[in-house]
């Protein structure tokens, strides 16, 4: 079947290019390069028009443009670029080729540097690329001195229209576009898809990548056939710097310290980047970044809410104190080589490492029974009625994530032909070895001895008060060790190798220009997860909390006594022989998570691009064949007294049965986009495409987990290797008005019809893949979902104001998303779908001063599906304010300062019952301040 598919693929490509066989000898080729007037860098997405022929072309990432089949003669070239003056150039063309370099002048009354430096440089570059794009997209860029607007890729993307960021420990990490789940996006580095370090997902945590290594980020919301079709939200294209982006040697170095208000600690950050050309053939560019950040998080979590006699209470309440140190180390290196006048070759390398060391001190109160008394907002529990368990523990966890991306390729342009070819290898890894997660100390109160009152009047910050039994409650010697999970190894590896080839042929018609293109791509992906967890449930000798006592630095409630960070690890490694290993739990925990998934994707496409005056169209079809080989385990933990194969078990027993599945499927994915300049500076766009997003790795891995009681009751959690991919039809219509040289006003509507969207659902009394259960959680395909909404975007440099107000810049974008799906007879919003998002920016840039105040807002969203409407998990709305300031002391030296999360905005998750909102999780992070210097040479 696969050979047949490949034959059809190549035949489609050959047929699409058959016209080339009859192609006549071409006329002259007119090419050149566009740069800014200061001679610092080339300009991407400048529009070059041959006035007499009414033919236009956009410059590529190196500022190059190219026209084929140009008759001999003398022509006027008109060049436009956002923030620059319209530049006219006269050129004489004679066969076989002509070349011209163009320098775009700045607007009258400004200096050349304002074209490419600072916030205006970022804005002008972004607007130019967005304007000339074939489809609907947003672009974020660095300026000519290597400054990107934000600290990491996730934080930078937050500023784009329709984008919001899901935070982890207060830092932006996962990207949601148009309110959709991050797993519905795809990310690439230099054209190669980025694998995911985390074990169970496809979505990539983009905070792993320092922004200093990035030249631009393109958020493409419509697809063309030459693009991978594995996205419904957006394709996020991350590009590192090329030496050909600059015309002069460049070197920059920066150093800063960041201060976290919650810890009172300072953290260092240093970075450097450079580019240099050697002659007119070879260019080298690269960068390094190191950032170590120490911060703290205060957290409260509640679970198992219940109502008894009109009193609503949580059976479990946790107070968590996080102390975190994160380190990011990244580097990039690019080589560009002009082999001949028609062939350019390149090599791109990016490597990034993200280390996360987390200490978590925790107080847990678990109530077995019902409250003795209470009111609408309080509950009182007494251990004389039912047992109260108090746990004090410490998690000491260190994990390291790495992403490596290697891409080599080239482009050959000869006459009307263009050949693109590349090979890439990417690998992501997350490794944890030696973590103690957690070391637990427990005291159980049975009978009289402890009475605790809880106050839930503040939904986000419930409190507790010990009414009686406080001395015993606070005595660390009464908390005995009872459990420790030692991670010998947790290793997730995700790697992908890719080869692709594209060929295009251009035709000059009487009515315009036509380009036919075809290509093929092979992707080979392998993802594995291996967990070896040692589970200790006893200690030979005396070991209590008093032996490792520390103190709290937690601001939401009293949680002393707590273990000291580092003390439990010291005790474990110093007394390892006294810890009692539970062979049963070790075998169970180590088997349930393991899996391996191989995914081969063969793709091909044909497309046509047509351009005539103000009209541009791209249409075609892509086909992708997917083959999966998936392996995991059925793990059954069966209690003593249960019957197995006719035998009554004398002891609790773990049974492990390997599972394997194979499947393949093929998707035909047509698409069409249209761009029409209805009037000067007014651009209308439309797009329709079909896309497919494959299920998350953790969802399809056949990890079947069953716990069976001695009475034969079986509770399970299942992966589902039969899950179908998300399939979507996507439609976009938008309008963009570039009403001033450095301004845009745009709006658009979108509609998505999604089949087979995936959610976790709870089932009773069934059989799944031959495994019976009484209760189970299984990921399933929903019936149908729709996503519709609109976007608005406004950005402008207010240069028309009188001095000094002419330095102001403003920006505002808003997205409304309405999503709805059917799951087991319920109407639900899609998980992670926020209804309203907006970003607002007020900037000022004049002379040596650059200021920016930014606000980012996202609405509440459904996080996880529960058993009913009352137990669904939602995340509360969130708004974050950031302030940055830069002062240029000299032309080469700048002071930088920044304040992050000025409003100390928390993270809040809740459920809608019983009787109103009930807290599931609350976190607060405080603010972070940064100050540093930057030198450019």
N, C-alpha and C positions, 0 to 999 in steps of 0.2 A: 504493500500500500504506500509506503514511504517513497519507494523508487518511482512509482506512478505519479505521486504528488510532485516530486522534483522535476520529472519530465514535463509535466503540465506547467510548472513554474517557469522553466527555461523557455518553453515554447511561447508562453505569454510575453515574456520579455523580448524574444526575437521578433514576434509578430508586431509588437508595439513600435519597434525600431526599423521595420522593413522599409519604411519610406526613405531611410538613409541610403539604401542601396542605389536608389535612383537620384541621389542628391547631386546637383550640379557643382562645379568648382566654385568655391566661395569667393566673394570680393574681399576687400581689405578688412582686417581686424583693427578696431580702435580700442586701445586700452589706456589705463593710467592709474594714478593714485591721488586720493584727496587727503589733505592734512589741514590742521588749523594754522592760522596765520603766524602763530608764535614758533612754528616748526617743532613743537614738542612731540606731537603724536598724530597718528593717522585717525581719520574719522569714519567710523562704521555707520552705515545706513544714511549717508548723504545721498541725495537724489541728483543724478547727472542726466541732463536731457539734451539730446541733439535737436536744437530748435527747428532746423529746416526739415528734418525727417519726422519730427514729433515722436521720437523714440527715447525711452528712458531706461535707466538701470540704477540699481542701488549698489553702493560700495559694500564689500564684504568686511570681515573682521580685521583685515590688514589695510583697509581703505582703498582696495583695488576695485576698479570697474572694468567692464568689457562689453564691446558691441561687435557682433559678427556681421558679415555681409554688408559692409558700409561702402557705397560707391565712392569712387575717387572724387575729391572736391574739397572745398573749404567750408567749414561749418562753425557755428556758434554753439558752445557748450554752456548751458545754464546749470549752476550747482546751488542747491539749497540744503540748509542744515539748521536744525532748531537752535535759536540763539545766535545765528550767524547772518551776515548780510548775503543777499543773493549775489553770487559771483559769476561773471561771464568771462569766457575764455574762447579765443579763436584758434582753430587747429586746421591744418591742411592734411588731408588723408590721401595717400597713394598706396597702391598695392606693393607688397603683400600686407603691410602693417604700419600703424602709426601709434605714437605714444605721447601722452601729455600728463604733466603733474599739475594739480590744482591746489591752491592755498585759499581756504575760505576765510574771508575777512570778518572781523567782529562787527557788530552793529555800530553805527555811527555814534561817537561820543563815549565809547568804552575802550578798554585796553584788551589786547589779544588774550591775556591770561584768563580773563573772565569767561572766555568761551569754554574752557576745559577744566577749571579749577574750582573746588569747593562745591557747595550745594547747587549752585547754578550749573557747574560742570556736570554733576550727577544728573540734574534734571534735564539739561539739554540733550545729553547722550541718550537718556532713557526715552524721552519724547521722540527723538529721531528714529530710534529703532522700533518703537511702538507704531509710529506713523507709517513706516514703510513695510511693516509686517504683512504677510499675506492673510493671516487669520487674526482672531481675537487673542491678544496677549498683552502682558505687562512686563516691563523690563526694569531691572535695577542694575546700576553700573557704578564702578569706581571712577574717580576723576583722574586727571593726568598726573597727579602726584601720588596716586595709589591709595587714596582715602575712600573707604567704603562707609556707608552711613551707620552701620551697626557692628556689634562685636562678633556675632557668629551668623551663619547663614540663616538659621531659623528666625533670629531676631530681625534680620534685614528683610526677609520675605514678609514679615508681619505688616510692613508699610504698604504693600501692594493692594489694589482694589480686589475685594472679594476674598481676601486671605485672612484667616485668623490662626493663632498658634496655640497648641495645647501644651501647657507648661508641665515641667517636672521639677519639683523643689524650687519653684519660683522662676525657673529659666525656661525660655521658649525652646521647644524640642521637636514636636511633630507638627506638620503643616496640614491644615484643613482649608480647602478651597471651596468657596460658595457653600460653606456650612457642611460639607461632606466629610465622611470619615477619612483620616489620613491614609488608610489602606487603599483608598480609591484614587490615590495619586501615584505617580512614578517619578523617580529622580534619576538624573544622569550627571556624570562628571565627564566633560569633554566628549560627549556623545555616547558614553558607555553607561549602561544602567548600573546603579549603585546597589549592591546586595545589602541585606539588613543584618547588622550584628546580633540583634536580639533573636532569641531562639524561635519564637512562635509567630512572627509577623513578617510582612513584606515591606511595610512602611519603614523609612529610614529616619533615624533621629539625626536631624541636620545640625544639631548643636555640636556634633563631633567635628565639624569642619570649620576652622577659623576663617573669618571673613577676609583677613589679610591675604589669603591665598587666592581670592576670587576676583576675577575681572568683571564678570557680569552674571546675573541670574535672570533667566527668562521663564516666565510663568505662562505657558501656552495652553489656552483654554479650548481651542479648536485644533483638530488634527488634520493633517494631510496624509495621503497614502504612503509617503516615504518615511513616516514616523511610526515608531512602535505604538500599537493600539491599546496598550495595557493601562489605560487611565480613563476615569470618568470625571474626576475633579479637574486635574490639570497635569501636564507634563512639566516638571521643574528641571530646567536645563542649567547646570552650573558649569561655567567656563573659567578656567584659570588663565593667567596672563600669558600672552605671546610676545616675544621680543619684537615682532613686526608691528605691534600696536604702537610702538614709539619710534621716533626717528633719531633720537639722541640717546647716548648712554644715560642710565638712570640708576640711582641707588637711594634708598630711604631706610631709616632706622627709627624705631619708636620704643619708648619705655614708659611704663605707667605703674602706679600703685592703686589698688582698689580697697576701699574700706567698707566693711559690712557692719551696720549698726547693731545687729543682733549679737555679734561675737566681739566687736571691738577690735578685730584683727585687720591687719593690712596684708594684701596679697599682691605678688608681682606679676607683671606682664611685659614681655619684650617681643619685638618682631622686626623683621627686615625683609626687604624685597629689592630686586634689581632686574635690569634688562640691559643687554648690549648686543650690538650687531658687529660682525667682523666682515668688513668689506660689504658688498651688496648681495652676498649669497647666504651667509650663516648668521643666525640670531639665537641668543640664549637668554632665557628669563627664568626667574624662580623667586622663592620666598621661604621664610621660616617664621614660625610663631610659637611662643610658649606662654602659657597662662596658668597660674596656680591660684585658685580661689577657695578661701575658707569662709563658710557661712553656717548659719543655724536656722532650723525650722521648728516651730512649735505646732503641735498637731493634737487634735482630739478626734477619736473615732467611736461611733456607737453602732450597735447591731442588735438584731432580734427584738425589734419594737413590738410591744403587745399592749392590749387593753384589758384590764380586769376591773370590774365594778366601777367603771368610769374613770379609773386611774390609768394613764398611759405611761409606760416606762420602757427603758431599754434594758434587756437582760445582761448586756455586756457594754462596758464603757472603758475606753482606753485613752490614756494620756501619754503622748509620745514626744520625746525630746530628741531631735536630730542634730548632730554635729557632723558637717560634711566638708570634705576637702576634695576638690576636683582639679585635675590637671589636664590641659590640652596641649599637645605638641604636634605641630603639623609642618609639612614641607611640600613644596611643589617645584618642579623643574620642567622646562619646555625647551625643545630644540626645534628650530625652523630652518630648513635648508632649501634654497632655490637651485634644484638640480640643473634645470635648463630654463629657457625663457618660457617654456610651456608647462613645466612640472615643478610643483612645490611638494616637499615632504616634511613631515613633522613627527615629533615624539613628545608625549605628555605623560608626566608622572605626578601623582599626588599620593601622599601618605599622611595619615592622621591617626593619632592615638589619644584616647580619652580615658583617663583613670578616675575612678570614683571610689573614695574611701569613706564609708559611712558608719558612724556610731549612733545607735538608737537606744536610748534609755526609755523604759516603758513601765507604766503602772496600769494593771488590768484588774477590773472588778467584775466578777462573774456571779450573777445571782441565779440560783437554781429555781427558786420559788417565786410566788407572787408578792407584790408589795403589801406590807401590813396596813399602810394607810397612805393617803396622798390627796392632792388637789388637782386642779386642771393643769398645773405646771410643776408639781412636785410628786415625789414618791419616796417612801421610807421602807427599807428592808431590814429585817432582823434575823440573825442567824439562828434564833430559837425556832423560827418557823421553817426555814429550809437553809441548806448550806450556802454560805458565801465564800467564794474562793478569791484570794488576792494573790496576784502574780506580779513579781518585779523582775525584769529581765534586761539583758543587753545584747543587741545585735552588733557584731563587729564584722563588717563585710567589706571586702575589696574586690572590685571587678575592673577589668580593662577591656576597652573596645578599640578595635583598629579597623581602619578602612584603607585599602591600597587600590589604586587604579592606574593601569598602564595602557596607553593607547598609542599606536603607531599607524600612520596612514599617509595619504597624499591625494593630490588632485592634479590631473593632467587636462589642459585645455588646448585643443588643437583645432583650428578652424571652427566649425560649428559644433564640434564634439566636446563633451566634458565627461571625464571619467573620475569617479571618487572611489577610494578603496581604503579600507582600514581593518585593523585587527585589535582586539582589546582583551584584557584580562583584569578582572576585579575580584577582590577578596575582602570579606568582612569577617571579623571574629570577635566574640565576646568570651572572655575567660575569667573564671573565678576559681581560686584554689586556696584553701586554708581558712576560709571564712567560718566564723562561729555565729550561726544565725538561727535562733539566739541561744544564749545561756540563760535558763529560766530557774527562778527561785519561787517557791510556792508556800503559802500558808492557807490552810483550810479552817474555816470557822464553822463548827457543827455544834448545835445547841447554843445556849446563851453565851454571849461574849462580844458580839459586834452588832451595832446598829448604825446604819448609814442612811443619810438623807440626800436625795438628788434634787437639784433645781434645774428645770429645763426652760425657765421663762425666757432666757436668751437662747434662741434656737441654735445659734452658731457656737455658743460657748457654755454648755452645761457645766455645772459645778457639783461637787460632793462635799459633805460634811460628816465627820465621824461623831455620832452622838454619844456612843458608849463603846468601850473597848479600845480607846486610843493608844494606851501604853503598849498593848500587845500588837496592835496594828502597826506601830512605828518601830518595833523591836527587830533589828535586822537579824539577830541570832535565831529568830523563830521562823525565818524563811529558809527552808532547806532546798538544796539543789534537787531538781527532778527531771530536767531534760536539757539536752544539747544536741544541736544538729551541726555537724562538722562537714563542710563541703570539701571533700578531697579534690574533686574536679567537677566543674560545670563548664562545658565547652560547646559553644555554638559556632559553627563555621558555615559560611555561605560564599560560594565562589561561582563565577560565571566567565566563560570564554566566548568571544563573539568574533565572527568574521562577516564582513559585508562588502558588497560591490554595487555601485550605481553607475549607470551610463545614461547620458542625455544628448539629444541632438536638437539644435535650434534651426528654425525655419523663419525666414522673413517673408511674410505674405503681403499682398496688397492692402489687406485690411488690418494688419498688425503683425505680431510676432507669436509664433507657436513653438513650444518646446515639448518634445516627447521624452519621457524618462521611464526607466525600468530599473529594478534592482532586486537583489536577493540577500537574505541575511540568515545566518545560522547562530542560534544561541544555545549554549550547553551549560546548564546550571545544576549545581549539587549543593544541598543543604543538609547538615547533620547536627544532631544534638546528643551529647553524652553527659550523663549525670552520675556521679558516684558520691553518695551521701552517707556518712556514718552517723547513726542515730544512737545516742547514749541516753539511757533512762535510769541510771543509778550511779552511785558513788560508794566505793568501799572505804568507809571512814566517815569523818565528820567534815561536811562542807556546807557552809551557810553563807548567806549574803554578807554577814559580818566579816568574812574572810577577804572580800573584794570590794569593800565599801567605798563609795565615792560620794558625790554631792550633785544636786540638780543645778542646772542653769536654765530653768524652764519658767516661762512667765505666765502661764495660764492657770496653774493650780499647784498646790503642794504635792510633789511626788516622791520626796525623800522618805525612806532611804532607797538609794539606787546603786547599782554596780558602777565601778569606776572604769572609764574607757581604758582598754589595754590590760586591766587587771585580770579579767576572765581568760584572756588568751595566755597570759603568763601562767596562770594557775593550770590551765589545760595542758600546755606543753611541758610544764614542770612536774605534773602529776598524772601523766597520761595512763599509766598502768592501773591507776585506781578507778578510772572511769569504766563503767559497765556498758558494754556494747549490746544493743538489742539487735540480734541477728535478723529477727522477723521484720522489724520496721526498716532496718537498713536495706534488706533485700527488696522490700516493697517500694520504698521511696526511690531507690536507685534504678528500678526497672520501669516505673510508670512514665518517665519523661522522655526516654530515649526514642529516637526515630532517625530515619534518613529518607530524603526525597530527592530523586533525580527528575529534572524537568528539561526536556529538549523542545526547542521551538524552531521550526523552519518557516521562514516567511518570504514572501515575494510580493511585488506590486508593479502596477503600471499606472502612469498618470500623464496628464497633459496640462501644460500651463499656457494660457492664452492672454495676450496683452495687446490692448488697442486703445491708445489715448488714455482716457481716465479709467478704463475698465481693465480689471485683472481677474482671471478665473483659474482655479486649480481644481481638477476633478480626476477621480480614478478609483481603483479598488485595490485593497490589500488582502492577502490571504495568509493566515497563520495556522499552522498545524502544531498541536501541543501533545506531547507524550509524557506521561508520568509513570515512574516506578516508585512505589511508596512502601516503606516498611516501618513497623512498630511492634508493640507488644500488647496482648491481652493479659492484664495482671489482676489476679483475684486474691483478695485477702479473706480467708474463710475462718470463722471462729471455731474454736473447739466445741464439739457437740453437734456440729453440722454434718450432714451426710454427703460424701463425695464418692461417686462411682460405687455406691452401695456400701461404703465403709464409713463408720462414724469416726470423725477425727478426734484424736486425743488431745491435740494441741492446735493453737492457731497456726495456720499454714498459708504460705504464699505459693500460688501457682502462676507460672509465667509461660505463655504460649506465643511464639512469634507469629506476626501477621504480615502479609504482603499483598499488595494490590497493584494492578497495572491498568492503565486506561489511555486512550487517545481521542482527540476530537479536533475538528477543523472549523475555523470561523472565517467567513467571507465578510469583508469590512469595507463597504463603499464610503466615499466621502466627497464633499464638494464645498468649496469656499468661493466667495465672490467679494471683490473690493471695488468700489466705484467712487471716484471723486466727483460728487454731484455738482460741486462748485469749488472754486479755489479755497483750499483749506477746510473743506467739509467732506469727510470720508464716511461712506456707508459700507457696512460689512454684513455678510451673512455666511453662515456655515451650518452644514449638516454632516454628521458622521456617525458611524456605528463603531462602538468600542467594546472591549472585553477585559474584565479584570479577574484574574484567576484567584481562587480562594486562598486565604491565608494558610501558610505552611502548617501552623499549629492546628488549624481547623481540619485539614484533610489528613494529617498524620494519623494512622490507625492505632492510636493509643486508647485502648479500652480498659477502663479502671472499674473494678467491681469490689465492693465490700459486702460480704455475706455474713449475716448473723447466724447464731446457732439454731434459730427458728426457720432459717432458709430465706429470710427477707434480703433482697439484693438491691443495693443502691449503687448507681454508676455514673460515670462521666465518660463520654465517648468523643473521639475524633470521628470525622465522617469523610471517608475517602470517596464517597459517591457525590459529594457536593459539586454542583454545577457552577461554572464561573458567572459572575455578574455580567449581564449583557445589556447594553444600553444604546438607544438612539438619542443623539444629542443635537439640539438645535440652538443657534445663536443668531441674534440680529442686533446690530449696534450702530451708533453714529458718533463720530468724533469731529469736533469743531476746534481747529487750531486758530483761534481768533486773534492771537497776538504772537510775536516772534518766540516768546518763551511761555506758552500757555496752552492749555487744552481744557475743553469742556466736553465730556462724553457720557453716554448712557447706553444701556443695552438691556435686552431681555433674554432669558435662556429657559429652555425646557428640556427635561431629561426623562425618558421613560425607561425604567430599569426592571429587567426581569431577573429572577433568581437571586435577589439580594439576600444576604446571609445574616442570621441572628441565632443566638443560643436560646433554646426553648426547653421547658421542663415537661417531662412525660411520665406517665404511670402505666404499669402493667403492660409491658410489651416485650418484643424481641427485636434486637438490632444486630444486623450482620450475624445472625445465628446465636447471639448472646442474650439470654432472657434477663429481665430486670423488673423490679417493682417500682422504683423511682429512678429517673435518669435525667441528666442534662445533655442535650445533643445539639450541635449546630445544624441548622437546616436551611434550605432555601425557602424564602418567602415567595408569595405569589407574584406580586407586582408592586412597584413603587414608582412614584412620580416626584420629580424635583422641578420646581419652577421658581422664577424670581427675576429680579432686575438689579442692575449695577449703575452707580452714578460716580463720576470722578471729575474733580476740578483741581487743577494745579496752575499756578501762575507766579511769575516774577513781577512784582508791582513796580516795574521800572518807570512807569508813567507818573508816579507820585513825585512831588518836589523833594529835593534833598533835605534832610538825610533819609526821608521815608522811602526813597526809591530802592533801598536795600532790602525791603521786606519780600518774603516769599510765603505763599500760603498754599495749602493743599488739604483737600477733604475728599474722602471716598466713602461710599455707603453701599452695602449689599443687603438685599432682602431675599431670603430663601424660604420657600414653603415646601416641605418634604412630607410625604405620607406613604406608608406601606401597609400591606395586609399580612398579618402573622397569626395563624391559628384562630381566625375569626376576629382578631383585634385590629383596630386602626392605630398605628403608632407613627410618630416622627422617626426618621431614620437616625440611628445612633450617630452621635457627634455632629448632628446637623443643627447649627445655631441659626435662628430665624433672622436676627439683625446683627450686622457687624459694621463698624466704621473705624476709620483712621483719620485723625486730624493733625495737621502740622502747621506750626507758625514758625517761620525762620526769618533770620535777618543776617545779611551779609554785605558789609560795606568796609572798604579799606582792609585793615588787619583783623576786623572783628567778624566772627561767625557764630550765630546763636540759633538753637533749634529747640522748640518745645513740641513734644509729640504725645498724642493720646491714642490708645488702641482699645477698642471695645468689642466684646462679643457677648451675645445673648446666652441665656441658659440653653442647655441641650440635654437630650437623653444620652446617658452614658452606658447603661446596661439594662437589659430587659429582665424584669423579675417575673414572679408567678402571676401577677395581676397589676392593674393600674396603680394600686397603693404601694407596691413594693418595687416598682421600677426605680432605678437610680438615675438621678438628674444632677447636673453640675450647674451651680448658680452662675449668673452673669458676672462679667469681669471687666474692669477697666483699669488700664495701667498708664501712668504718666512718666515720661522720661524727659530729661533736660540735658542738653549738651552745649558746650561753649568752647570756642577755639580762638586763639589770639596769635596772629603772625608777628613775631618779634622782628624777624628779618625775612627776606625772600626765601631763605632756606630753613628757618627755624620757627617752630610753632608750639604753643602751649595748649594742651587739651584738657578739658574737665567735663565730667558727666555725672548726673544723678539718675539712678534707675529705680523704678517703682516708688516714686515720690509719695504716693498716697497709701503705701503699705497695704496694697490690695490683697486680700486673702483668697485662697481656693476653698470653695464650699461645695460639698455634695450632699444631697438629701433625698428622701423619699416623701411621697405625698400623703402618708398616713401612718398610723391611724389618727384621725381628727386633726388634720393639718400637717404642715411640713415637719419632718423629723430628721435630725442631723444624722448623716452617715460619716462625713469627714470634714474637718476644718483644719486649714493650715495657714499660718502667717509667717512672713519672711523678713519683714522690715525693709529698709532701703539700703542701697549700695552706692557709694560715691567713688569716683575715679578721677585721678589727676595724673598727667603725664606730659611728655615732650616728644616732638617728632622733628627729625631733621631730614632734609631732602637735598641730594647732590646731583 
